[in-house]
Amino acid sequence: MKAIVNIGLKAGVLDPAGKAVHHALTSLHFDNVSDVRIGKQIIMKLEGDDVKKAEEDVTKMCEELLANTVIEDYDIEIIK
């Protein structure tokens, strides 16, 4: 199985990197971009075939290590 975890800053948390990219895009005349948020994606190969267990394990990984849950949200996708 594969787990894909997308992590991004919560709404309301300032994103200086996103602001810098947005400014650069505007400077390059990409004027149709109204906001940019920068995040990260983690892709893991998991052993086993129990999707529910995989979701539980990856959630625990996010809560304990992968995401700073004070300022970040995460989304998990398990692909069998």
PDB file of N, CA, C and O in Angstrom, chain B, residues numbered from 101:
ATOM      1  N   MET B 101       0.837  -1.184   0.000  1.00  0.00           N
ATOM      2  CA  MET B 101       0.000   0.000   0.000  1.00  0.00           C
ATOM      3  C   MET B 101       0.879   1.243   0.000  1.00  0.00           C
ATOM      4  O   MET B 101       2.068   1.201   0.316  1.00  0.00           O
ATOM      5  N   LYS B 102       0.251   2.333  -0.363  1.00  0.00           N
ATOM      6  CA  LYS B 102       0.943   3.617  -0.351  1.00  0.00           C
ATOM      7  C   LYS B 102       0.109   4.597   0.463  1.00  0.00           C
ATOM      8  O   LYS B 102      -1.116   4.632   0.343  1.00  0.00           O
ATOM      9  N   ALA B 103       0.776   5.386   1.288  1.00  0.00           N
ATOM     10  CA  ALA B 103       0.118   6.457   2.026  1.00  0.00           C
ATOM     11  C   ALA B 103       0.657   7.783   1.512  1.00  0.00           C
ATOM     12  O   ALA B 103       1.867   7.983   1.417  1.00  0.00           O
ATOM     13  N   ILE B 104      -0.250   8.674   1.186  1.00  0.00           N
ATOM     14  CA  ILE B 104       0.115  10.023   0.764  1.00  0.00           C
ATOM     15  C   ILE B 104      -0.425  10.989   1.814  1.00  0.00           C
ATOM     16  O   ILE B 104      -1.627  11.036   2.076  1.00  0.00           O
ATOM     17  N   VAL B 105       0.481  11.754   2.406  1.00  0.00           N
ATOM     18  CA  VAL B 105       0.115  12.715   3.443  1.00  0.00           C
ATOM     19  C   VAL B 105       0.429  14.113   2.924  1.00  0.00           C
ATOM     20  O   VAL B 105       1.573  14.418   2.589  1.00  0.00           O
ATOM     21  N   ASN B 106      -0.591  14.953   2.862  1.00  0.00           N
ATOM     22  CA  ASN B 106      -0.424  16.355   2.487  1.00  0.00           C
ATOM     23  C   ASN B 106      -0.558  17.199   3.741  1.00  0.00           C
ATOM     24  O   ASN B 106      -1.546  17.092   4.467  1.00  0.00           O
ATOM     25  N   ILE B 107       0.440  18.041   3.994  1.00  0.00           N
ATOM     26  CA  ILE B 107       0.480  18.856   5.193  1.00  0.00           C
ATOM     27  C   ILE B 107       0.577  20.322   4.787  1.00  0.00           C
ATOM     28  O   ILE B 107       1.397  20.688   3.945  1.00  0.00           O
ATOM     29  N   GLY B 108      -0.254  21.144   5.383  1.00  0.00           N
ATOM     30  CA  GLY B 108      -0.230  22.569   5.087  1.00  0.00           C
ATOM     31  C   GLY B 108      -0.587  23.379   6.308  1.00  0.00           C
ATOM     32  O   GLY B 108      -1.160  22.859   7.265  1.00  0.00           O
ATOM     33  N   LEU B 109      -0.253  24.635   6.273  1.00  0.00           N
ATOM     34  CA  LEU B 109      -0.557  25.523   7.386  1.00  0.00           C
ATOM     35  C   LEU B 109      -2.064  25.713   7.510  1.00  0.00           C
ATOM     36  O   LEU B 109      -2.783  25.774   6.513  1.00  0.00           O
ATOM     37  N   LYS B 110      -2.524  25.804   8.748  1.00  0.00           N
ATOM     38  CA  LYS B 110      -3.942  26.052   8.996  1.00  0.00           C
ATOM     39  C   LYS B 110      -4.314  27.442   8.491  1.00  0.00           C
ATOM     40  O   LYS B 110      -3.473  28.335   8.384  1.00  0.00           O
ATOM     41  N   ALA B 111      -5.596  27.598   8.185  1.00  0.00           N
ATOM     42  CA  ALA B 111      -6.107  28.915   7.786  1.00  0.00           C
ATOM     43  C   ALA B 111      -5.827  29.900   8.909  1.00  0.00           C
ATOM     44  O   ALA B 111      -6.034  29.591  10.082  1.00  0.00           O
ATOM     45  N   GLY B 112      -5.366  31.063   8.553  1.00  0.00           N
ATOM     46  CA  GLY B 112      -5.074  32.087   9.543  1.00  0.00           C
ATOM     47  C   GLY B 112      -3.627  32.121   9.998  1.00  0.00           C
ATOM     48  O   GLY B 112      -3.193  33.094  10.614  1.00  0.00           O
ATOM     49  N   VAL B 113      -2.870  31.063   9.699  1.00  0.00           N
ATOM     50  CA  VAL B 113      -1.443  31.048  10.045  1.00  0.00           C
ATOM     51  C   VAL B 113      -0.684  31.703   8.893  1.00  0.00           C
ATOM     52  O   VAL B 113      -0.862  31.330   7.733  1.00  0.00           O
ATOM     53  N   LEU B 114       0.151  32.668   9.216  1.00  0.00           N
ATOM     54  CA  LEU B 114       0.912  33.365   8.185  1.00  0.00           C
ATOM     55  C   LEU B 114       1.840  32.406   7.450  1.00  0.00           C
ATOM     56  O   LEU B 114       2.417  31.501   8.052  1.00  0.00           O
ATOM     57  N   ASP B 115       1.975  32.614   6.144  1.00  0.00           N
ATOM     58  CA  ASP B 115       2.811  31.760   5.295  1.00  0.00           C
ATOM     59  C   ASP B 115       3.776  32.650   4.515  1.00  0.00           C
ATOM     60  O   ASP B 115       3.485  33.019   3.377  1.00  0.00           O
ATOM     61  N   PRO B 116       4.933  33.004   5.115  1.00  0.00           N
ATOM     62  CA  PRO B 116       5.876  33.890   4.433  1.00  0.00           C
ATOM     63  C   PRO B 116       6.397  33.318   3.120  1.00  0.00           C
ATOM     64  O   PRO B 116       6.601  34.066   2.164  1.00  0.00           O
ATOM     65  N   ALA B 117       6.616  32.014   3.055  1.00  0.00           N
ATOM     66  CA  ALA B 117       7.088  31.400   1.799  1.00  0.00           C
ATOM     67  C   ALA B 117       6.020  31.517   0.721  1.00  0.00           C
ATOM     68  O   ALA B 117       6.331  31.802  -0.435  1.00  0.00           O
ATOM     69  N   GLY B 118       4.777  31.301   1.090  1.00  0.00           N
ATOM     70  CA  GLY B 118       3.677  31.454   0.135  1.00  0.00           C
ATOM     71  C   GLY B 118       3.570  32.879  -0.364  1.00  0.00           C
ATOM     72  O   GLY B 118       3.347  33.115  -1.551  1.00  0.00           O
ATOM     73  N   LYS B 119       3.731  33.840   0.554  1.00  0.00           N
ATOM     74  CA  LYS B 119       3.690  35.257   0.152  1.00  0.00           C
ATOM     75  C   LYS B 119       4.817  35.583  -0.817  1.00  0.00           C
ATOM     76  O   LYS B 119       4.612  36.319  -1.781  1.00  0.00           O
ATOM     77  N   ALA B 120       6.020  35.035  -0.566  1.00  0.00           N
ATOM     78  CA  ALA B 120       7.162  35.291  -1.449  1.00  0.00           C
ATOM     79  C   ALA B 120       6.917  34.720  -2.839  1.00  0.00           C
ATOM     80  O   ALA B 120       7.228  35.365  -3.841  1.00  0.00           O
ATOM     81  N   VAL B 121       6.364  33.516  -2.905  1.00  0.00           N
ATOM     82  CA  VAL B 121       6.066  32.901  -4.204  1.00  0.00           C
ATOM     83  C   VAL B 121       4.980  33.699  -4.916  1.00  0.00           C
ATOM     84  O   VAL B 121       5.063  33.928  -6.122  1.00  0.00           O
ATOM     85  N   HIS B 122       3.962  34.121  -4.169  1.00  0.00           N
ATOM     86  CA  HIS B 122       2.896  34.919  -4.773  1.00  0.00           C
ATOM     87  C   HIS B 122       3.447  36.220  -5.357  1.00  0.00           C
ATOM     88  O   HIS B 122       3.089  36.617  -6.465  1.00  0.00           O
ATOM     89  N   HIS B 123       4.326  36.877  -4.592  1.00  0.00           N
ATOM     90  CA  HIS B 123       4.945  38.112  -5.078  1.00  0.00           C
ATOM     91  C   HIS B 123       5.763  37.848  -6.354  1.00  0.00           C
ATOM     92  O   HIS B 123       5.703  38.623  -7.309  1.00  0.00           O
ATOM     93  N   ALA B 124       6.526  36.746  -6.357  1.00  0.00           N
ATOM     94  CA  ALA B 124       7.336  36.419  -7.538  1.00  0.00           C
ATOM     95  C   ALA B 124       6.452  36.132  -8.748  1.00  0.00           C
ATOM     96  O   ALA B 124       6.759  36.564  -9.859  1.00  0.00           O
ATOM     97  N   LEU B 125       5.360  35.408  -8.537  1.00  0.00           N
ATOM     98  CA  LEU B 125       4.445  35.123  -9.652  1.00  0.00           C
ATOM     99  C   LEU B 125       3.829  36.412 -10.199  1.00  0.00           C
ATOM    100  O   LEU B 125       3.689  36.579 -11.411  1.00  0.00           O
ATOM    101  N   THR B 126       3.467  37.309  -9.300  1.00  0.00           N
ATOM    102  CA  THR B 126       2.922  38.598  -9.734  1.00  0.00           C
ATOM    103  C   THR B 126       3.968  39.377 -10.530  1.00  0.00           C
ATOM    104  O   THR B 126       3.645  40.001 -11.541  1.00  0.00           O
ATOM    105  N   SER B 127       5.215  39.338 -10.075  1.00  0.00           N
ATOM    106  CA  SER B 127       6.303  40.017 -10.793  1.00  0.00           C
ATOM    107  C   SER B 127       6.503  39.452 -12.192  1.00  0.00           C
ATOM    108  O   SER B 127       6.948  40.157 -13.098  1.00  0.00           O
ATOM    109  N   LEU B 128       6.171  38.170 -12.362  1.00  0.00           N
ATOM    110  CA  LEU B 128       6.274  37.523 -13.673  1.00  0.00           C
ATOM    111  C   LEU B 128       4.985  37.661 -14.479  1.00  0.00           C
ATOM    112  O   LEU B 128       4.820  37.014 -15.514  1.00  0.00           O
ATOM    113  N   HIS B 129       4.076  38.503 -14.002  1.00  0.00           N
ATOM    114  CA  HIS B 129       2.821  38.832 -14.679  1.00  0.00           C
ATOM    115  C   HIS B 129       1.817  37.686 -14.689  1.00  0.00           C
ATOM    116  O   HIS B 129       0.989  37.597 -15.596  1.00  0.00           O
ATOM    117  N   PHE B 130       1.881  36.814 -13.693  1.00  0.00           N
ATOM    118  CA  PHE B 130       0.828  35.821 -13.500  1.00  0.00           C
ATOM    119  C   PHE B 130      -0.189  36.443 -12.543  1.00  0.00           C
ATOM    120  O   PHE B 130      -0.241  36.108 -11.360  1.00  0.00           O
ATOM    121  N   ASP B 131      -0.983  37.344 -13.079  1.00  0.00           N
ATOM    122  CA  ASP B 131      -1.870  38.157 -12.268  1.00  0.00           C
ATOM    123  C   ASP B 131      -3.155  37.446 -11.856  1.00  0.00           C
ATOM    124  O   ASP B 131      -3.931  37.984 -11.065  1.00  0.00           O
ATOM    125  N   ASN B 132      -3.386  36.255 -12.376  1.00  0.00           N
ATOM    126  CA  ASN B 132      -4.609  35.532 -12.038  1.00  0.00           C
ATOM    127  C   ASN B 132      -4.458  34.694 -10.760  1.00  0.00           C
ATOM    128  O   ASN B 132      -5.409  34.019 -10.364  1.00  0.00           O
ATOM    129  N   VAL B 133      -3.291  34.719 -10.107  1.00  0.00           N
ATOM    130  CA  VAL B 133      -3.073  33.987  -8.852  1.00  0.00           C
ATOM    131  C   VAL B 133      -3.421  34.928  -7.700  1.00  0.00           C
ATOM    132  O   VAL B 133      -2.819  35.992  -7.553  1.00  0.00           O
ATOM    133  N   SER B 134      -4.399  34.526  -6.885  1.00  0.00           N
ATOM    134  CA  SER B 134      -4.835  35.414  -5.806  1.00  0.00           C
ATOM    135  C   SER B 134      -4.192  35.083  -4.456  1.00  0.00           C
ATOM    136  O   SER B 134      -4.154  35.940  -3.573  1.00  0.00           O
ATOM    137  N   ASP B 135      -3.688  33.862  -4.280  1.00  0.00           N
ATOM    138  CA  ASP B 135      -3.060  33.483  -3.013  1.00  0.00           C
ATOM    139  C   ASP B 135      -2.225  32.229  -3.240  1.00  0.00           C
ATOM    140  O   ASP B 135      -2.535  31.413  -4.108  1.00  0.00           O
ATOM    141  N   VAL B 136      -1.170  32.086  -2.455  1.00  0.00           N
ATOM    142  CA  VAL B 136      -0.314  30.897  -2.523  1.00  0.00           C
ATOM    143  C   VAL B 136      -0.062  30.417  -1.096  1.00  0.00           C
ATOM    144  O   VAL B 136       0.282  31.208  -0.218  1.00  0.00           O
ATOM    145  N   ARG B 137      -0.233  29.139  -0.878  1.00  0.00           N
ATOM    146  CA  ARG B 137       0.104  28.502   0.396  1.00  0.00           C
ATOM    147  C   ARG B 137       1.083  27.379   0.085  1.00  0.00           C
ATOM    148  O   ARG B 137       0.864  26.594  -0.838  1.00  0.00           O
ATOM    149  N   ILE B 138       2.152  27.304   0.848  1.00  0.00           N
ATOM    150  CA  ILE B 138       3.179  26.286   0.657  1.00  0.00           C
ATOM    151  C   ILE B 138       2.952  25.173   1.676  1.00  0.00           C
ATOM    152  O   ILE B 138       2.679  25.442   2.846  1.00  0.00           O
ATOM    153  N   GLY B 139       3.065  23.943   1.236  1.00  0.00           N
ATOM    154  CA  GLY B 139       2.919  22.794   2.117  1.00  0.00           C
ATOM    155  C   GLY B 139       3.952  21.740   1.773  1.00  0.00           C
ATOM    156  O   GLY B 139       4.921  22.000   1.060  1.00  0.00           O
ATOM    157  N   LYS B 140       3.726  20.556   2.290  1.00  0.00           N
ATOM    158  CA  LYS B 140       4.639  19.453   1.978  1.00  0.00           C
ATOM    159  C   LYS B 140       3.818  18.190   1.773  1.00  0.00           C
ATOM    160  O   LYS B 140       2.705  18.053   2.280  1.00  0.00           O
ATOM    161  N   GLN B 141       4.401  17.280   1.019  1.00  0.00           N
ATOM    162  CA  GLN B 141       3.766  15.998   0.758  1.00  0.00           C
ATOM    163  C   GLN B 141       4.739  14.897   1.136  1.00  0.00           C
ATOM    164  O   GLN B 141       5.912  14.939   0.766  1.00  0.00           O
ATOM    165  N   ILE B 142       4.246  13.911   1.876  1.00  0.00           N
ATOM    166  CA  ILE B 142       5.047  12.762   2.276  1.00  0.00           C
ATOM    167  C   ILE B 142       4.387  11.529   1.693  1.00  0.00           C
ATOM    168  O   ILE B 142       3.193  11.303   1.893  1.00  0.00           O
ATOM    169  N   ILE B 143       5.167  10.725   0.966  1.00  0.00           N
ATOM    170  CA  ILE B 143       4.664   9.492   0.359  1.00  0.00           C
ATOM    171  C   ILE B 143       5.399   8.326   1.004  1.00  0.00           C
ATOM    172  O   ILE B 143       6.629   8.279   1.019  1.00  0.00           O
ATOM    173  N   MET B 144       4.629   7.393   1.532  1.00  0.00           N
ATOM    174  CA  MET B 144       5.219   6.238   2.219  1.00  0.00           C
ATOM    175  C   MET B 144       4.699   4.947   1.628  1.00  0.00           C
ATOM    176  O   MET B 144       3.523   4.842   1.280  1.00  0.00           O
ATOM    177  N   LYS B 145       5.571   3.970   1.517  1.00  0.00           N
ATOM    178  CA  LYS B 145       5.174   2.620   1.143  1.00  0.00           C
ATOM    179  C   LYS B 145       4.943   1.856   2.442  1.00  0.00           C
ATOM    180  O   LYS B 145       5.805   1.820   3.320  1.00  0.00           O
ATOM    181  N   LEU B 146       3.767   1.247   2.548  1.00  0.00           N
ATOM    182  CA  LEU B 146       3.397   0.529   3.756  1.00  0.00           C
ATOM    183  C   LEU B 146       3.256  -0.960   3.472  1.00  0.00           C
ATOM    184  O   LEU B 146       2.769  -1.359   2.414  1.00  0.00           O
ATOM    185  N   GLU B 147       3.678  -1.759   4.410  1.00  0.00           N
ATOM    186  CA  GLU B 147       3.501  -3.211   4.318  1.00  0.00           C
ATOM    187  C   GLU B 147       2.108  -3.568   4.832  1.00  0.00           C
ATOM    188  O   GLU B 147       1.540  -2.849   5.654  1.00  0.00           O
ATOM    189  N   GLY B 148       1.568  -4.673   4.346  1.00  0.00           N
ATOM    190  CA  GLY B 148       0.265  -5.154   4.796  1.00  0.00           C
ATOM    191  C   GLY B 148      -0.837  -4.749   3.851  1.00  0.00           C
ATOM    192  O   GLY B 148      -0.607  -4.064   2.855  1.00  0.00           O
ATOM    193  N   ASP B 149      -2.072  -5.194   4.186  1.00  0.00           N
ATOM    194  CA  ASP B 149      -3.210  -4.899   3.317  1.00  0.00           C
ATOM    195  C   ASP B 149      -4.447  -4.441   4.088  1.00  0.00           C
ATOM    196  O   ASP B 149      -5.544  -4.409   3.532  1.00  0.00           O
ATOM    197  N   ASP B 150      -4.280  -4.087   5.360  1.00  0.00           N
ATOM    198  CA  ASP B 150      -5.378  -3.616   6.187  1.00  0.00           C
ATOM    199  C   ASP B 150      -5.443  -2.087   6.103  1.00  0.00           C
ATOM    200  O   ASP B 150      -4.664  -1.386   6.749  1.00  0.00           O
ATOM    201  N   VAL B 151      -6.376  -1.588   5.303  1.00  0.00           N
ATOM    202  CA  VAL B 151      -6.485  -0.154   5.046  1.00  0.00           C
ATOM    203  C   VAL B 151      -6.817   0.606   6.332  1.00  0.00           C
ATOM    204  O   VAL B 151      -6.249   1.669   6.582  1.00  0.00           O
ATOM    205  N   LYS B 152      -7.724   0.076   7.145  1.00  0.00           N
ATOM    206  CA  LYS B 152      -8.101   0.754   8.391  1.00  0.00           C
ATOM    207  C   LYS B 152      -6.902   0.889   9.323  1.00  0.00           C
ATOM    208  O   LYS B 152      -6.696   1.950   9.912  1.00  0.00           O
ATOM    209  N   LYS B 153      -6.112  -0.168   9.464  1.00  0.00           N
ATOM    210  CA  LYS B 153      -4.909  -0.124  10.311  1.00  0.00           C
ATOM    211  C   LYS B 153      -3.911   0.875   9.752  1.00  0.00           C
ATOM    212  O   LYS B 153      -3.287   1.618  10.509  1.00  0.00           O
ATOM    213  N   ALA B 154      -3.755   0.902   8.430  1.00  0.00           N
ATOM    214  CA  ALA B 154      -2.839   1.845   7.794  1.00  0.00           C
ATOM    215  C   ALA B 154      -3.257   3.282   8.090  1.00  0.00           C
ATOM    216  O   ALA B 154      -2.418   4.120   8.423  1.00  0.00           O
ATOM    217  N   GLU B 155      -4.558   3.569   7.969  1.00  0.00           N
ATOM    218  CA  GLU B 155      -5.053   4.917   8.262  1.00  0.00           C
ATOM    219  C   GLU B 155      -4.789   5.287   9.718  1.00  0.00           C
ATOM    220  O   GLU B 155      -4.377   6.410  10.012  1.00  0.00           O
ATOM    221  N   GLU B 156      -5.024   4.355  10.621  1.00  0.00           N
ATOM    222  CA  GLU B 156      -4.783   4.606  12.040  1.00  0.00           C
ATOM    223  C   GLU B 156      -3.298   4.860  12.308  1.00  0.00           C
ATOM    224  O   GLU B 156      -2.942   5.784  13.038  1.00  0.00           O
ATOM    225  N   ASP B 157      -2.435   4.032  11.711  1.00  0.00           N
ATOM    226  CA  ASP B 157      -0.988   4.187  11.911  1.00  0.00           C
ATOM    227  C   ASP B 157      -0.482   5.518  11.360  1.00  0.00           C
ATOM    228  O   ASP B 157       0.292   6.212  12.020  1.00  0.00           O
ATOM    229  N   VAL B 158      -0.912   5.870  10.163  1.00  0.00           N
ATOM    230  CA  VAL B 158      -0.438   7.113   9.538  1.00  0.00           C
ATOM    231  C   VAL B 158      -0.982   8.325  10.290  1.00  0.00           C
ATOM    232  O   VAL B 158      -0.286   9.332  10.420  1.00  0.00           O
ATOM    233  N   THR B 159      -2.207   8.242  10.783  1.00  0.00           N
ATOM    234  CA  THR B 159      -2.747   9.318  11.610  1.00  0.00           C
ATOM    235  C   THR B 159      -1.879   9.508  12.846  1.00  0.00           C
ATOM    236  O   THR B 159      -1.553  10.637  13.212  1.00  0.00           O
ATOM    237  N   LYS B 160      -1.508   8.415  13.484  1.00  0.00           N
ATOM    238  CA  LYS B 160      -0.646   8.497  14.668  1.00  0.00           C
ATOM    239  C   LYS B 160       0.717   9.094  14.305  1.00  0.00           C
ATOM    240  O   LYS B 160       1.267   9.893  15.063  1.00  0.00           O
ATOM    241  N   MET B 161       1.262   8.707  13.148  1.00  0.00           N
ATOM    242  CA  MET B 161       2.534   9.270  12.687  1.00  0.00           C
ATOM    243  C   MET B 161       2.423  10.783  12.533  1.00  0.00           C
ATOM    244  O   MET B 161       3.321  11.526  12.931  1.00  0.00           O
ATOM    245  N   CYS B 162       1.310  11.231  11.952  1.00  0.00           N
ATOM    246  CA  CYS B 162       1.105  12.670  11.752  1.00  0.00           C
ATOM    247  C   CYS B 162       0.989  13.393  13.089  1.00  0.00           C
ATOM    248  O   CYS B 162       1.591  14.448  13.286  1.00  0.00           O
ATOM    249  N   GLU B 163       0.226  12.829  13.987  1.00  0.00           N
ATOM    250  CA  GLU B 163      -0.004  13.461  15.285  1.00  0.00           C
ATOM    251  C   GLU B 163       1.269  13.524  16.128  1.00  0.00           C
ATOM    252  O   GLU B 163       1.468  14.473  16.887  1.00  0.00           O
ATOM    253  N   GLU B 164       2.134  12.509  15.995  1.00  0.00           N
ATOM    254  CA  GLU B 164       3.317  12.426  16.848  1.00  0.00           C
ATOM    255  C   GLU B 164       4.591  12.988  16.218  1.00  0.00           C
ATOM    256  O   GLU B 164       5.510  13.379  16.937  1.00  0.00           O
ATOM    257  N   LEU B 165       4.659  13.032  14.878  1.00  0.00           N
ATOM    258  CA  LEU B 165       5.925  13.411  14.251  1.00  0.00           C
ATOM    259  C   LEU B 165       5.796  14.273  13.000  1.00  0.00           C
ATOM    260  O   LEU B 165       6.444  15.314  12.895  1.00  0.00           O
ATOM    261  N   LEU B 166       4.983  13.855  12.070  1.00  0.00           N
ATOM    262  CA  LEU B 166       5.028  14.444  10.729  1.00  0.00           C
ATOM    263  C   LEU B 166       4.451  15.861  10.638  1.00  0.00           C
ATOM    264  O   LEU B 166       4.935  16.675   9.852  1.00  0.00           O
ATOM    265  N   ALA B 167       3.433  16.154  11.428  1.00  0.00           N
ATOM    266  CA  ALA B 167       2.784  17.463  11.357  1.00  0.00           C
ATOM    267  C   ALA B 167       2.853  18.157  12.710  1.00  0.00           C
ATOM    268  O   ALA B 167       2.776  17.517  13.759  1.00  0.00           O
ATOM    269  N   ASN B 168       2.998  19.460  12.668  1.00  0.00           N
ATOM    270  CA  ASN B 168       2.880  20.275  13.873  1.00  0.00           C
ATOM    271  C   ASN B 168       1.414  20.670  13.960  1.00  0.00           C
ATOM    272  O   ASN B 168       0.991  21.663  13.367  1.00  0.00           O
ATOM    273  N   THR B 169       0.647  19.887  14.702  1.00  0.00           N
ATOM    274  CA  THR B 169      -0.811  20.042  14.690  1.00  0.00           C
ATOM    275  C   THR B 169      -1.306  21.339  15.323  1.00  0.00           C
ATOM    276  O   THR B 169      -2.496  21.647  15.250  1.00  0.00           O
ATOM    277  N   VAL B 170      -0.415  22.096  15.938  1.00  0.00           N
ATOM    278  CA  VAL B 170      -0.801  23.406  16.465  1.00  0.00           C
ATOM    279  C   VAL B 170      -1.035  24.378  15.307  1.00  0.00           C
ATOM    280  O   VAL B 170      -1.959  25.190  15.347  1.00  0.00           O
ATOM    281  N   ILE B 171      -0.190  24.288  14.274  1.00  0.00           N
ATOM    282  CA  ILE B 171      -0.289  25.249  13.162  1.00  0.00           C
ATOM    283  C   ILE B 171      -0.535  24.591  11.804  1.00  0.00           C
ATOM    284  O   ILE B 171      -0.712  25.293  10.808  1.00  0.00           O
ATOM    285  N   GLU B 172      -0.548  23.248  11.745  1.00  0.00           N
ATOM    286  CA  GLU B 172      -0.700  22.559  10.461  1.00  0.00           C
ATOM    287  C   GLU B 172      -1.885  21.598  10.478  1.00  0.00           C
ATOM    288  O   GLU B 172      -2.195  20.982  11.497  1.00  0.00           O
ATOM    289  N   ASP B 173      -2.534  21.488   9.332  1.00  0.00           N
ATOM    290  CA  ASP B 173      -3.540  20.463   9.079  1.00  0.00           C
ATOM    291  C   ASP B 173      -2.915  19.418   8.161  1.00  0.00           C
ATOM    292  O   ASP B 173      -1.951  19.699   7.448  1.00  0.00           O
ATOM    293  N   TYR B 174      -3.468  18.222   8.186  1.00  0.00           N
ATOM    294  CA  TYR B 174      -2.971  17.178   7.290  1.00  0.00           C
ATOM    295  C   TYR B 174      -4.138  16.384   6.715  1.00  0.00           C
ATOM    296  O   TYR B 174      -5.226  16.321   7.287  1.00  0.00           O
ATOM    297  N   ASP B 175      -3.872  15.791   5.580  1.00  0.00           N
ATOM    298  CA  ASP B 175      -4.855  14.959   4.879  1.00  0.00           C
ATOM    299  C   ASP B 175      -4.151  13.678   4.481  1.00  0.00           C
ATOM    300  O   ASP B 175      -3.033  13.717   3.967  1.00  0.00           O
ATOM    301  N   ILE B 176      -4.788  12.550   4.710  1.00  0.00           N
ATOM    302  CA  ILE B 176      -4.183  11.242   4.431  1.00  0.00           C
ATOM    303  C   ILE B 176      -4.979  10.541   3.336  1.00  0.00           C
ATOM    304  O   ILE B 176      -6.209  10.515   3.369  1.00  0.00           O
ATOM    305  N   GLU B 177      -4.265   9.974   2.364  1.00  0.00           N
ATOM    306  CA  GLU B 177      -4.862   9.135   1.333  1.00  0.00           C
ATOM    307  C   GLU B 177      -4.119   7.805   1.343  1.00  0.00           C
ATOM    308  O   GLU B 177      -2.894   7.768   1.235  1.00  0.00           O
ATOM    309  N   ILE B 178      -4.863   6.724   1.471  1.00  0.00           N
ATOM    310  CA  ILE B 178      -4.278   5.379   1.424  1.00  0.00           C
ATOM    311  C   ILE B 178      -4.665   4.761   0.084  1.00  0.00           C
ATOM    312  O   ILE B 178      -5.841   4.713  -0.274  1.00  0.00           O
ATOM    313  N   ILE B 179      -3.667   4.293  -0.642  1.00  0.00           N
ATOM    314  CA  ILE B 179      -3.894   3.663  -1.942  1.00  0.00           C
ATOM    315  C   ILE B 179      -3.471   2.206  -1.833  1.00  0.00           C
ATOM    316  O   ILE B 179      -2.320   1.897  -1.524  1.00  0.00           O
ATOM    317  N   LYS B 180      -4.412   1.331  -2.088  1.00  0.00           N
ATOM    318  CA  LYS B 180      -4.163  -0.105  -1.975  1.00  0.00           C
ATOM    319  C   LYS B 180      -3.581  -0.652  -3.256  1.00  0.00           C
ATOM    320  O   LYS B 180      -3.305  -1.849  -3.347  1.00  0.00           O
TER     321      LYS B 180
END
